[in-house]
Amino acid sequence: MAAQRISFVAHGRVQGVNFRYFTQKKATEYKITGWCRNTDKATVEGEAQGEEDVIKRFLKDVNNGPPHAQVVKVETQPRDLQEGETAFEVRR
């Protein structure tokens, strides 16, 4: 399968519930690179890059979220691949 990069925005109760670190943990497990951060709109946004099938599994986990999160929806958009990224980071 081909590599792809997506941007995502998670809506619902996703701040103050360990969502960003949950997302980072899942991305690391799947060997996905990218980043995520809280927004001032009470959402979490980010980008993720990896094999297409792995990105699909990652997005399923993001849609479920950690135990105290209540994810209402996750919007995604395709992005251009980024060269040289080596990890998934939580940004502030």
Residue, then its C-alpha position, 0 to 999 in steps of 0.5 A: m500500500a502507498a503512504q498517505r498523509i491526512s489532517f484531522v480534527a477531533h470534535g467532542r470532549v477531547q481536551g483535558v482527557n489525555f486525548r493528545y497523548f493517547t493519539q501519540k501512543k497509538a501513532t507510535e504503535y502504528k509507526i505513524t509520523g505527524w503531530c497533534r495539538n489542542t485548538d482554541k475551539a476545544t478540538v484537537e487537530g493534527e496530521a498523520q502520515g503512514e501506510e493507508d491501511v495503518i492510517k485507517r486503523f489509527l483513525k478508528d482509534v482516534n474516533n474511539g479516543p481514550p476512556h474519558a473522551q467523548v468523540v463526536k466526529v473526526e474530520t479528515q483531509p488529504r495532505d501532501l507527504q512530508e519528508g524527513e519526519t521521524a516521530f509523532e509529536v504532541r505540540r502545544 
